[in-house]
Structures are given as structure tokens and as C-alpha cells.
């Protein structure tokens, strides 16, 4: 008797795919298939021979969430010989929309009744050079709360590794939440399996979203929190004001302990 064995390998669907399709002789569309719950900004450029684009190149185009978007269309000018070669890069978020609300107030990213020390603040000397990010010392498994309401647009929770070297950066577990002004909050270094929300979830300020950890580039258990504005050339991290127990609205300062 012969036994047949089949192994099924599951691969996650990519958040964004950029590809092409020919819709007629001499007409080609470059399309984006967006499987995420947020916009993606796609910069498209091309080398065209005997063809023209319906958008001036390079062009920044927005791929809408859970949809297929035509980014640019190339059309043959005349004759039978035509060539094209396109290239692209993309970032999560809408670079045309994102603009931090000046009156936005954040809750401390942990649960009410808790207190934690801010051991590295904006432009910190260890890993926050020219970066507006915050690191709170907290034991692994500490409950993390949403600092501001928004929609979950990215998670990672499969890593159980971390080290004090930059080479471990990509091993960090995280949650990304997009706010209604297009800015994005990042909660980083989470515990393996420590994410309690899913992409597409709408979360409210103060909601329990995950467990802190020590994954990625880290010298010890802590929570990294930052808010950034997406741009085609990178993430621009932003200063954020927090509401304290006494009602004050403040920028947090390195070395101080804060209570919620």
C-alpha cells in the first residue's frame, strides 16, 4: 500500500501588493492591492518608450484600504514598438492626510492606578537620537493601554527574542494604531503572543491592547511608545502631550515617574 502525504503551508496575505495588468493593446495599469485597514502611500516612477502616463511621474498615489487601486496608467503613443519599466516604494499611511492635531491629548500607555518611570525620553542618548520616542521601564507581562483612540493597522507577536544590539531591531513585537488625523502610534517590544487586538479593530483610549515585553533591540524589559507622521522619506516622530492624574497636560520628562 502506498501512502500519500500532503503538507499544507500557510503564508499570510501580504498587506500591500503592487503589480501590473494589461487592459488593452498598448495600455497597462499599475495597480495596488491593499489588504490592510489603512491607506498606503505609493511612489511610482517609470522609464517609458513610446508611451505616456496619465499622471506626471514620479507620482505619489494613495492605495485605499481593503481595495484595489489603479495607481497609474501607461498608454502607447503610436506605432507598434512600446516599452515600459516601472518602480515603486510605499509606506503605511496617507502622507497627504497625516497632520498631528495640536489639541490631541494622550493617556499614559498603561492601566489606571499604575506608575512607571520614563527612563528614556525624546532625543535620548541610547537609542532615541533625533527621535521623539518614550521608553517606560516595566516588567514583562505588564498590561499596555491605548494612549489614544484609533484603528489597529499592524501587529507582530511571533518573536521571543531580543538583545541589546541594533541588529535585533526587527525582532521586536508591536502594535500600530492609526488616529483620526492620520498619525500612527507604535507600541513596541511586546511579549510573544502578547497582542490582544487584531488589524481592523477600533480601540478606545485607555483600552487594554497587549502585554509589554523585552523583544527586539532592548537592554531590558520596557515599553517603547512613539507617535509618527508617515512621509515617503521616513517616519517623522512627534511630541505628544499627556494628561496626568491632577489634570495637567504635559510633555513627559526623562527620569521621572508618572502615575495614571
C-alpha positions in Angstrom: 0.0 0.0 0.0 1.3 3.4 -0.9 0.6 6.4 1.4 0.5 9.9 0.1 1.4 12.7 2.5 0.4 16.3 1.8 1.9 19.2 3.8 -0.1 22.4 3.8 2.0 25.5 4.3 0.0 28.7 5.3 1.5 32.0 4.3 0.0 35.3 5.5 -1.5 37.5 2.8 0.8 40.5 2.1 -0.6 43.8 3.4 0.1 45.5 0.0 0.9 44.1 -3.4 1.9 46.4 -6.4 1.6 44.8 -9.8 0.6 45.5 -13.4 -2.1 44.4 -15.7 -2.6 45.0 -19.5 -6.1 46.1 -20.1 -5.8 46.6 -23.9 -3.2 46.5 -26.6 -0.7 49.2 -25.6 -2.5 50.1 -22.3 -1.0 49.0 -19.0 -2.2 49.8 -15.5 0.0 49.7 -12.4 -2.3 48.6 -9.5 -2.1 48.3 -5.7 -3.9 45.5 -3.9 -4.3 46.7 -0.3 -5.3 44.1 2.2 -4.8 46.3 5.2 -7.3 48.6 7.0 -5.5 51.8 6.3 -4.3 53.8 3.3 -0.8 53.2 1.8 1.1 55.9 0.1 2.9 54.6 -3.1 5.5 56.5 -5.0 5.5 55.3 -8.6 8.1 56.2 -11.3 8.8 54.7 -14.7 11.0 54.7 -17.8 8.7 54.9 -20.8 9.5 54.4 -24.5 6.7 55.4 -26.9 4.3 55.6 -24.0 2.8 58.3 -21.8 1.5 58.2 -18.2 -1.9 59.6 -17.1 0.0 61.1 -14.1 3.1 63.2 -14.0 5.9 61.0 -12.8 7.2 60.4 -10.2 3.7 60.4 -8.6 2.6 59.7 -5.0 -0.7 57.8 -5.2 -2.9 56.6 -2.3 -3.9 52.9 -2.2 -7.3 52.7 -0.4 -7.8 50.1 2.3 -9.3 46.7 1.5 -9.4 47.6 -2.1 -7.6 47.5 -5.5 -6.5 50.9 -6.7 -5.2 51.9 -10.1 -2.1 53.9 -9.4 -1.1 55.0 -12.9 -1.9 54.0 -16.5 0.6 53.9 -19.3 -0.7 54.2 -22.9 1.1 53.7 -26.2 1.6 56.9 -28.2 1.8 55.5 -31.7 3.3 52.6 -33.7 3.9 49.1 -32.6 7.0 49.4 -30.5 6.5 50.4 -26.9 8.3 49.6 -23.7 8.0 50.5 -20.0 9.8 49.7 -16.8 8.2 50.9 -13.6 9.5 51.0 -10.0 7.8 51.9 -6.7 8.1 52.2 -3.0 5.5 52.6 -0.3 4.8 53.5 3.3 1.9 52.6 5.5 -0.5 55.6 6.0 -1.6 58.6 3.9 1.2 61.1 3.5 -1.2 63.7 2.1 -3.6 63.5 5.1 -1.5 62.9 8.2 -1.2 66.1 10.2 -1.0 65.9 14.0 -3.8 67.6 15.8 -2.4 70.3 18.1 -5.1 69.7 20.7 -4.6 65.9 20.9 -4.1 64.7 24.5 -2.8 61.2 25.3 -3.3 58.9 28.2 -0.2 57.3 29.7 0.1 53.9 27.9 -0.7 51.7 30.9 -3.7 51.0 33.1 -5.2 53.3 35.6 -3.7 53.1 39.1 -0.2 52.1 37.8 3.0 54.1 37.9 6.2 53.7 35.8 9.4 55.6 35.3 10.3 57.1 32.0 14.0 56.0 31.6 14.5 57.4 28.1 12.7 60.4 26.6 12.8 62.5 23.5 16.2 62.6 21.8 17.6 60.1 24.3 21.3 59.3 24.2 20.9 55.5 24.0 18.6 54.8 21.0 16.5 57.9 20.6 19.0 60.1 18.8 17.0 62.8 16.9 13.8 60.8 17.7 10.8 61.8 19.8 10.1 58.5 21.5 9.4 57.4 25.1 10.7 54.3 27.0 8.9 53.2 30.2 10.5 50.7 32.5 8.0 47.9 33.2 8.2 44.2 33.9 7.3 41.7 31.2 3.6 41.0 31.1 2.5 44.5 32.2 -0.8 45.4 30.7 -0.5 48.1 28.0 -3.3 50.5 27.3 -4.1 52.6 24.2 -2.9 56.1 24.7 -5.4 57.4 22.1 -8.3 56.0 20.2 -7.9 54.7 16.7 -7.8 51.7 14.4 -5.3 48.9 14.6 -3.4 48.7 11.3 -0.4 46.4 12.2 0.7 43.8 14.7 3.6 41.5 15.3 3.7 39.0 18.2 5.6 36.0 17.0 9.1 36.8 18.3 10.5 35.6 21.6 14.0 37.2 21.0 15.7 40.4 22.0 19.2 41.7 22.5 21.0 45.0 23.3 22.2 45.3 19.7 20.6 47.2 16.9 20.8 44.0 14.8 17.8 42.8 16.9 15.6 45.7 15.9 13.4 43.7 13.5 12.7 41.1 16.2 10.5 43.4 18.3 6.8 42.7 18.6 4.5 45.7 18.2 1.0 47.2 17.7 0.4 50.1 15.3 -2.7 52.2 15.8 -3.8 55.0 13.3 -5.5 58.0 14.7 -8.2 60.1 13.0 -5.6 62.7 12.0 -3.6 60.2 10.1 -0.8 59.9 12.6 0.3 56.5 13.9 1.2 55.3 17.4 3.7 52.5 17.8 3.8 50.3 21.0 7.0 48.3 20.8 8.9 45.4 22.5 5.8 43.5 23.4 5.7 39.9 24.8 5.5 37.0 22.4 1.8 36.3 22.0 1.1 39.5 23.9 -1.2 41.3 21.4 -4.9 41.3 22.3 -6.2 43.2 19.3 -6.4 42.5 15.6 -5.9 44.6 12.5 -9.1 46.5 11.8 -10.1 46.7 15.4 -11.3 50.1 16.6 -9.9 50.8 20.0 -10.7 53.5 22.5 -8.4 55.5 24.7 -7.4 53.5 27.8 -8.4 50.1 26.4 -6.2 47.1 27.2 -4.4 46.2 24.0 -1.4 44.0 24.9 1.4 42.9 27.2 4.8 44.5 27.5 7.9 42.5 26.9 11.6 42.6 26.0 11.7 41.7 22.3 13.8 43.4 19.6 16.6 45.9 20.3 16.3 46.1 24.1 18.6 46.2 27.1 15.8 45.1 29.5 12.0 44.8 29.8 10.2 48.1 28.9 7.6 49.6 26.7 8.6 51.9 23.8 5.9 54.4 22.7 6.0 56.9 19.9 3.7 58.7 17.5 4.8 59.5 14.0 3.6 61.1 10.8 4.2 59.0 7.7 6.2 60.5 4.9 7.7 59.0 1.8 11.2 59.5 3.1 10.5 58.0 6.5 8.7 58.4 9.8 8.6 61.8 11.5 8.2 61.3 15.2 6.2 63.8 17.1 5.9 65.4 20.6 2.8 64.3 22.4 1.1 65.9 25.4 -0.2 63.6 28.2 -3.0 64.0 30.7 -1.9 63.4 34.3 -3.9 62.4 37.3 -4.1 66.0 38.5 -5.5 67.2 35.2 -2.2 68.7 33.9 -1.4 68.4 30.2 2.4 67.9 29.9 5.3 66.8 27.9 6.9 63.9 29.7 10.5 64.3 31.0 13.1 61.6 31.1 13.9 60.2 34.6 10.6 61.0 36.2 8.0 58.5 37.4 4.4 59.0 36.1 1.1 57.7 37.5 -2.2 57.2 35.9 
